[in-house]
Amino acid sequence: MRQAPTLYGTSLVLRPPVPSDIDARLALGRSPEILRGLGSVSDDVPALTRLEVVAWLDSIAASPTAWVVAREDRFLGEIRLRDVDLTDRRARLGIAFYDPTLLGQGLGRSAIRILFQHAFQELQLHRLSLRVIADNARAVACYKACGFIEEGRERESALMDKCWVDDLIMGCLDREAIY
Protein backbone atom coordinates (compact mmCIF):
# COMPACT_ATOMS: atom_id res chain seq x y z
CA MET A 1 0.00 0.00 0.00
CA ARG A 2 1.30 3.45 -0.82
CA GLN A 3 1.83 6.20 1.74
CA ALA A 4 -0.48 9.19 1.92
CA PRO A 5 0.62 12.35 0.10
CA THR A 6 1.56 15.40 2.14
CA LEU A 7 -1.26 17.96 2.16
CA TYR A 8 -0.57 21.63 2.90
CA GLY A 9 -2.80 24.27 4.44
CA THR A 10 -1.98 27.80 5.51
CA SER A 11 -1.03 26.86 9.09
CA LEU A 12 -1.17 23.06 9.21
CA VAL A 13 0.34 20.18 7.30
CA LEU A 14 -1.15 16.70 6.96
CA ARG A 15 1.81 14.40 6.43
CA PRO A 16 3.03 10.83 6.84
CA PRO A 17 4.59 10.14 10.25
CA VAL A 18 8.28 10.69 10.94
CA PRO A 19 10.40 9.04 13.67
CA SER A 20 10.28 12.11 15.96
CA ASP A 21 6.48 11.72 16.16
CA ILE A 22 7.00 8.73 18.47
CA ASP A 23 8.52 10.81 21.29
CA ALA A 24 6.11 13.70 20.63
CA ARG A 25 3.08 11.39 20.97
CA LEU A 26 4.52 9.67 24.06
CA ALA A 27 5.09 13.06 25.71
CA LEU A 28 1.37 13.89 25.34
CA GLY A 29 0.31 10.66 27.02
CA ARG A 30 -3.37 9.87 27.52
CA SER A 31 -5.41 12.87 28.59
CA PRO A 32 -8.75 12.02 30.28
CA GLU A 33 -10.28 15.07 28.55
CA ILE A 34 -9.15 13.83 25.12
CA LEU A 35 -10.28 10.27 25.86
CA ARG A 36 -13.71 11.51 26.92
CA GLY A 37 -14.10 13.49 23.70
CA LEU A 38 -13.30 10.33 21.77
CA GLY A 39 -15.90 8.38 23.73
CA SER A 40 -13.56 6.44 25.98
CA VAL A 41 -13.59 6.88 29.74
CA SER A 42 -11.68 5.00 32.36
CA ASP A 43 -11.02 5.68 36.01
CA ASP A 44 -7.59 4.12 35.61
CA VAL A 45 -5.94 5.35 32.41
CA PRO A 46 -2.83 3.26 31.73
CA ALA A 47 0.32 5.01 30.55
CA LEU A 48 0.87 5.09 26.83
CA THR A 49 3.70 2.78 25.79
CA ARG A 50 6.31 3.18 23.07
CA LEU A 51 5.16 -0.12 21.55
CA GLU A 52 1.57 1.19 21.27
CA VAL A 53 2.74 4.44 19.69
CA VAL A 54 5.00 2.69 17.19
CA ALA A 55 2.15 0.36 16.15
CA TRP A 56 -0.25 3.29 15.87
CA LEU A 57 2.17 5.35 13.75
CA ASP A 58 2.89 2.30 11.59
CA SER A 59 -0.85 2.05 10.88
CA ILE A 60 -0.87 5.68 9.75
CA ALA A 61 2.22 5.17 7.59
CA ALA A 62 0.67 2.09 5.96
CA SER A 63 -2.51 3.89 4.88
CA PRO A 64 -2.82 6.11 1.80
CA THR A 65 -5.62 7.98 3.60
CA ALA A 66 -4.15 8.62 7.06
CA TRP A 67 -2.02 11.55 8.17
CA VAL A 68 -0.28 13.11 11.13
CA VAL A 69 -1.48 16.68 11.71
CA ALA A 70 1.48 19.00 12.30
CA ARG A 71 2.16 22.70 12.69
CA GLU A 72 5.71 23.97 12.17
CA ASP A 73 6.93 20.35 12.33
CA ARG A 74 5.22 19.87 15.73
CA PHE A 75 3.07 16.76 16.03
CA LEU A 76 -0.52 17.65 16.99
CA GLY A 77 -2.70 14.66 16.16
CA GLU A 78 -4.08 12.54 13.35
CA ILE A 79 -6.74 12.60 10.67
CA ARG A 80 -7.95 9.66 8.59
CA LEU A 81 -10.34 8.59 5.93
CA ARG A 82 -11.59 5.10 6.78
CA ASP A 83 -13.61 2.65 4.73
CA VAL A 84 -12.90 4.52 1.51
CA ASP A 85 -15.32 3.27 -1.14
CA LEU A 86 -14.37 4.64 -4.56
CA THR A 87 -17.36 2.97 -6.22
CA ASP A 88 -19.92 4.77 -4.05
CA ARG A 89 -17.46 7.67 -3.59
CA ARG A 90 -17.71 7.81 0.19
CA ALA A 91 -15.56 7.43 3.31
CA ARG A 92 -15.66 7.94 7.08
CA LEU A 93 -13.68 10.74 8.71
CA GLY A 94 -11.74 10.34 11.94
CA ILE A 95 -9.72 13.07 13.63
CA ALA A 96 -8.03 13.47 17.01
CA PHE A 97 -5.75 16.00 18.65
CA TYR A 98 -3.87 14.75 21.70
CA ASP A 99 -2.89 17.94 23.53
CA PRO A 100 -5.88 19.31 25.50
CA THR A 101 -4.33 22.81 25.56
CA LEU A 102 -4.81 23.00 21.78
CA LEU A 103 -8.56 22.32 21.81
CA GLY A 104 -10.89 25.12 20.78
CA GLN A 105 -8.32 26.90 18.59
CA GLY A 106 -9.80 26.02 15.20
CA LEU A 107 -7.19 23.38 14.41
CA GLY A 108 -9.81 20.72 13.73
CA ARG A 109 -11.58 22.97 11.22
CA SER A 110 -8.28 23.73 9.50
CA ALA A 111 -7.28 20.07 9.26
CA ILE A 112 -10.71 18.99 8.00
CA ARG A 113 -10.74 21.71 5.35
CA ILE A 114 -7.32 20.59 4.09
CA LEU A 115 -8.62 17.03 3.96
CA PHE A 116 -11.79 18.12 2.13
CA GLN A 117 -9.63 19.42 -0.70
CA HIS A 118 -8.02 16.00 -1.09
CA ALA A 119 -11.15 13.93 -0.48
CA PHE A 120 -13.56 15.83 -2.69
CA GLN A 121 -11.21 17.05 -5.43
CA GLU A 122 -8.37 14.53 -5.70
CA LEU A 123 -10.22 11.36 -4.69
CA GLN A 124 -13.51 12.61 -6.19
CA LEU A 125 -15.50 11.46 -3.15
CA HIS A 126 -19.12 12.53 -2.93
CA ARG A 127 -19.72 11.99 0.78
CA LEU A 128 -17.90 11.90 4.11
CA SER A 129 -19.54 10.69 7.30
CA LEU A 130 -18.55 10.48 10.96
CA ARG A 131 -19.77 9.54 14.41
CA VAL A 132 -19.30 11.78 17.43
CA ILE A 133 -20.35 11.60 21.07
CA ALA A 134 -23.42 13.88 21.26
CA ASP A 135 -22.18 15.77 24.32
CA ASN A 136 -18.85 16.64 22.68
CA ALA A 137 -20.12 20.15 21.89
CA ARG A 138 -16.73 21.42 20.73
CA ALA A 139 -16.37 18.65 18.12
CA VAL A 140 -19.99 18.93 16.97
CA ALA A 141 -19.55 22.69 16.46
CA CYS A 142 -16.34 22.08 14.50
CA TYR A 143 -18.02 19.55 12.21
CA LYS A 144 -21.00 21.84 11.61
CA ALA A 145 -18.65 24.73 10.80
CA CYS A 146 -17.09 22.53 8.10
CA GLY A 147 -20.44 21.65 6.54
CA PHE A 148 -21.38 18.41 8.28
CA ILE A 149 -25.08 17.94 8.98
CA GLU A 150 -26.58 15.79 11.70
CA GLU A 151 -28.25 12.87 9.93
CA GLY A 152 -29.17 10.72 12.87
CA ARG A 153 -28.72 9.81 16.49
CA GLU A 154 -27.87 6.44 17.92
CA ARG A 155 -29.44 6.60 21.34
CA GLU A 156 -27.51 5.45 24.40
CA SER A 157 -24.76 3.90 22.31
CA ALA A 158 -21.81 4.56 24.63
CA LEU A 159 -21.41 3.99 28.35
CA MET A 160 -19.35 6.82 29.82
CA ASP A 161 -18.90 7.44 33.54
CA LYS A 162 -21.67 4.92 34.23
CA CYS A 163 -24.09 6.97 32.09
CA TRP A 164 -25.39 6.21 28.62
CA VAL A 165 -24.69 8.84 25.98
CA ASP A 166 -25.82 9.16 22.38
CA ASP A 167 -23.73 9.12 19.22
CA LEU A 168 -24.51 11.59 16.46
CA ILE A 169 -24.20 10.44 12.88
CA MET A 170 -23.11 13.33 10.68
CA GLY A 171 -22.49 13.61 6.96
CA CYS A 172 -21.12 16.11 4.47
CA LEU A 173 -21.67 15.97 0.73
CA ASP A 174 -19.11 17.42 -1.66
CA ARG A 175 -21.43 20.35 -2.46
CA GLU A 176 -21.90 21.14 1.27
CA ALA A 177 -18.25 21.18 2.31
CA ILE A 178 -16.94 24.49 3.60
CA TYR A 179 -13.30 24.90 2.64
Secondary structure as GFF3:
##gff-version 3
##sequence-region A 1 179
A	DSSP	beta_strand	7	8	.	.	.	ID=ss1
A	DSSP	beta_strand	13	15	.	.	.	ID=ss2
A	DSSP	alpha_helix	20	28	.	.	.	ID=ss3
A	DSSP	alpha_helix	32	37	.	.	.	ID=ss4
A	DSSP	alpha_helix	50	61	.	.	.	ID=ss5
A	DSSP	beta_strand	66	71	.	.	.	ID=ss6
A	DSSP	beta_strand	74	85	.	.	.	ID=ss7
A	DSSP	beta_strand	90	97	.	.	.	ID=ss8
A	DSSP	three_ten_helix	100	102	.	.	.	ID=ss9
A	DSSP	alpha_helix	107	116	.	.	.	ID=ss10
A	DSSP	pi_helix	117	122	.	.	.	ID=ss11
A	DSSP	beta_strand	127	133	.	.	.	ID=ss12
A	DSSP	alpha_helix	137	146	.	.	.	ID=ss13
A	DSSP	beta_strand	149	160	.	.	.	ID=ss14
A	DSSP	beta_strand	163	173	.	.	.	ID=ss15
###
